[in-house]
Amino acid sequence: MMQTLPVYLNFAQKAKIGFEIQGKWPIKRLKRLNEVLLSDQGDIEADLKFDRAGPIPFITGHITAELQLKCQRCMQAVPYSVDINFKLGLVQNDAHMKKLPDEYEPCLVKEEDDNNHLPDMLEDELILALPLVAMHDYDCSDYLQQHKSEQQNEVNSVEEKENPFSVLKDLL
């Protein structure tokens, strides 16, 4: 069984010594993420490694979760599996951010001796992994199904209509 992740960690210090942690965090405790979910049940699982590449402290991570998003067509649940990897470079200000190599996404941290809120960082990564518009892979709404049948009826009625130029054919 996985352990629950700590709320606070000193990211810079953990990167300095090289640190790995695996654990879970309840989805119901991720308030910003819950705003777009239909259900707050379950946990996210995270595998994090804090290290340094020369002078750059960084975090590599892997997050998995099963989320219930709201379909924007029918407003029902859409199961969505999250399985993401990320690589964050720890920076303290904009000047450090500009020097960060392209392979790292910036992660703004407080002073080196301060603790950072780990669930906020994980929540940010999860929010970035969500689709812009959640919807089922099929025509799920009554409106779309009705519209599809109306289009089919129109196509059938166009085929059945008499050609208005058929009168001209008789004149020749």
Backbone torsions as a table, in degrees:
resi	resn	phi	psi	omega
1	MET	NA	136.1	-178.6
2	MET	-77.8	146.4	177.3
3	GLN	-81.2	156.6	174.9
4	THR	-76.3	135.0	-179.5
5	LEU	-68.4	150.6	176.8
6	PRO	-72.2	155.4	179.1
7	VAL	-74.9	-44.5	-176.8
8	TYR	-117.7	138.3	173.6
9	LEU	-141.5	146.7	173.1
10	ASN	-88.2	96.7	-174.8
11	PHE	-58.2	-46.5	-177.1
12	ALA	-63.6	-43.3	180.0
13	GLN	-66.3	-42.4	179.5
14	LYS	-64.2	-36.4	177.6
15	ALA	-68.9	-35.1	-179.4
16	LYS	-64.1	-39.7	-177.4
17	ILE	-93.8	-12.2	-175.9
18	GLY	76.8	111.9	-171.0
19	PHE	-146.3	139.0	175.6
20	GLU	-125.9	143.9	178.5
21	ILE	-148.3	139.6	173.7
22	GLN	-124.7	145.1	178.4
23	GLY	178.9	-173.7	-179.1
24	LYS	-126.7	162.7	177.5
25	TRP	-145.5	133.8	-178.7
26	PRO	-66.2	133.7	178.7
27	ILE	-62.1	-34.3	-177.3
28	LYS	-64.3	-14.9	179.4
29	ARG	-96.2	7.6	177.0
30	LEU	-106.1	87.5	-169.5
31	LYS	-61.6	-45.3	-178.1
32	ARG	-66.7	-39.4	178.3
33	LEU	-65.6	-38.1	-178.0
34	ASN	-64.1	-19.7	178.9
35	GLU	-64.6	-24.3	-178.7
36	VAL	-109.0	2.6	-178.8
37	LEU	-101.4	152.7	173.3
38	LEU	-88.9	-25.5	-178.7
39	SER	-134.6	139.1	178.0
40	ASP	-104.5	19.7	-179.2
41	GLN	-80.8	148.8	175.5
42	GLY	100.5	-177.1	-177.8
43	ASP	-131.7	156.1	166.6
44	ILE	-96.8	150.6	175.8
45	GLU	-117.5	134.4	-176.4
46	ALA	-132.0	143.8	175.1
47	ASP	-127.6	112.7	-173.0
48	LEU	-121.7	142.5	175.9
49	LYS	-130.0	124.1	177.7
50	PHE	-103.4	130.7	-177.7
51	ASP	-159.5	-175.8	177.6
52	ARG	-128.6	144.7	170.8
53	ALA	-121.2	92.9	-173.1
54	GLY	66.9	-125.2	-179.1
55	PRO	-85.3	-2.4	-173.0
56	ILE	-97.9	112.8	172.0
57	PRO	-76.7	141.1	-178.0
58	PHE	-146.4	165.4	175.4
59	ILE	-126.7	126.8	168.3
60	THR	-108.2	143.1	-176.4
61	GLY	-151.0	161.6	176.9
62	HIS	-136.8	127.2	-180.0
63	ILE	-125.2	135.7	173.2
64	THR	-127.8	146.0	178.4
65	ALA	-164.3	152.7	171.9
66	GLU	-110.8	112.3	-175.5
67	LEU	-112.1	155.1	175.5
68	GLN	-113.5	99.7	178.7
69	LEU	-88.9	165.9	177.8
70	LYS	-98.2	120.2	176.4
71	CYS	-63.0	130.6	-177.9
72	GLN	-82.6	-1.2	174.0
73	ARG	-95.0	-53.7	-173.2
74	CYS	-109.5	-5.8	179.1
75	MET	65.3	21.3	176.0
76	GLN	-101.1	173.8	-177.0
77	ALA	-70.9	137.9	172.8
78	VAL	-120.8	114.1	176.8
79	PRO	-68.6	135.2	-178.0
80	TYR	-137.2	120.2	178.9
81	SER	-92.3	129.0	177.0
82	VAL	-107.7	129.5	177.2
83	ASP	-147.2	90.8	-172.3
84	ILE	-123.0	151.8	171.9
85	ASN	-119.0	146.4	178.8
86	PHE	-147.2	160.8	178.1
87	LYS	-139.9	110.2	-175.6
88	LEU	-109.7	130.9	172.7
89	GLY	-93.2	128.7	-177.6
90	LEU	-82.5	122.5	-179.8
91	VAL	-129.4	154.5	-179.0
92	GLN	-108.2	-14.2	-179.8
93	ASN	-159.8	179.2	-177.8
94	ASP	-65.2	-34.4	179.7
95	ALA	-63.1	-42.4	176.6
96	HIS	-65.8	-36.3	-178.3
97	MET	-62.9	-39.8	-179.4
98	LYS	-67.3	-26.8	-179.5
99	LYS	-86.9	-6.2	-176.2
100	LEU	-71.1	129.3	177.1
101	PRO	-60.4	156.4	-175.1
102	ASP	-63.6	-23.5	-177.4
103	GLU	-69.8	-13.4	-178.5
104	TYR	-109.0	140.5	166.8
105	GLU	-89.3	140.1	-179.3
106	PRO	-72.8	141.3	174.1
107	CYS	-129.5	107.6	-177.3
108	LEU	-74.7	122.7	179.6
109	VAL	-118.7	161.1	177.8
110	LYS	-76.4	-166.6	178.1
111	GLU	-56.2	157.3	-175.1
112	GLU	-59.7	-24.7	-178.0
113	ASP	-96.7	7.2	-179.7
114	ASP	-98.0	152.9	175.1
115	ASN	-85.7	149.2	179.2
116	ASN	-115.2	150.5	-177.7
117	HIS	-83.4	104.2	-176.1
118	LEU	-63.4	-45.7	179.9
119	PRO	-59.8	-32.9	177.0
120	ASP	-62.8	-42.1	179.5
121	MET	-64.9	-43.6	178.8
122	LEU	-65.3	-40.3	179.0
123	GLU	-63.6	-40.7	176.7
124	ASP	-57.8	-45.9	-179.4
125	GLU	-65.0	-39.3	178.1
126	LEU	-65.6	-42.9	179.6
127	ILE	-62.7	-39.5	178.0
128	LEU	-66.1	-24.1	-178.2
129	ALA	-86.0	-8.8	-178.0
130	LEU	-74.7	150.4	175.4
131	PRO	-70.5	153.1	178.5
132	LEU	-62.8	-41.7	179.0
133	VAL	-131.7	115.0	179.1
134	ALA	-83.2	130.9	176.3
135	MET	-159.8	157.5	177.7
136	HIS	-66.6	161.6	179.0
137	ASP	-81.1	-3.6	-178.3
138	TYR	-125.9	169.2	178.7
139	ASP	-74.3	94.7	-171.1
140	CYS	-92.6	-22.4	-173.4
141	SER	-88.2	152.1	177.1
142	ASP	-60.8	-39.2	-179.3
143	TYR	-59.7	-47.6	-179.0
144	LEU	-64.8	-39.5	178.7
145	GLN	-66.8	-39.9	178.1
146	GLN	-66.4	-43.3	179.5
147	HIS	-61.8	-39.8	179.5
148	LYS	-64.7	-42.2	179.6
149	SER	-69.6	-36.1	176.7
150	GLU	-63.5	-41.0	177.5
151	GLN	-62.4	-41.5	179.4
152	GLN	-64.5	-39.4	177.7
153	ASN	-64.8	-39.6	178.3
154	GLU	-63.4	-42.2	178.8
155	VAL	-62.4	-42.7	179.2
156	ASN	-65.6	-39.7	-179.0
157	SER	-71.2	-32.8	177.2
158	VAL	-65.7	-37.5	179.1
159	GLU	-67.8	-31.8	-176.4
160	GLU	-83.0	-22.8	-176.8
161	LYS	-65.3	146.6	177.2
162	GLU	-78.5	142.6	179.7
163	ASN	-69.7	125.2	-178.3
164	PRO	-68.1	-18.2	179.8
165	PHE	-91.6	3.9	179.4
166	SER	-65.5	-24.8	177.2
167	VAL	-64.1	-37.6	-179.9
168	LEU	-65.7	-29.5	179.9
169	LYS	-65.1	-34.9	179.6
170	ASP	-70.8	-27.4	-179.4
171	LEU	-72.4	-23.3	-178.5
172	LEU	-84.8	NA	NA
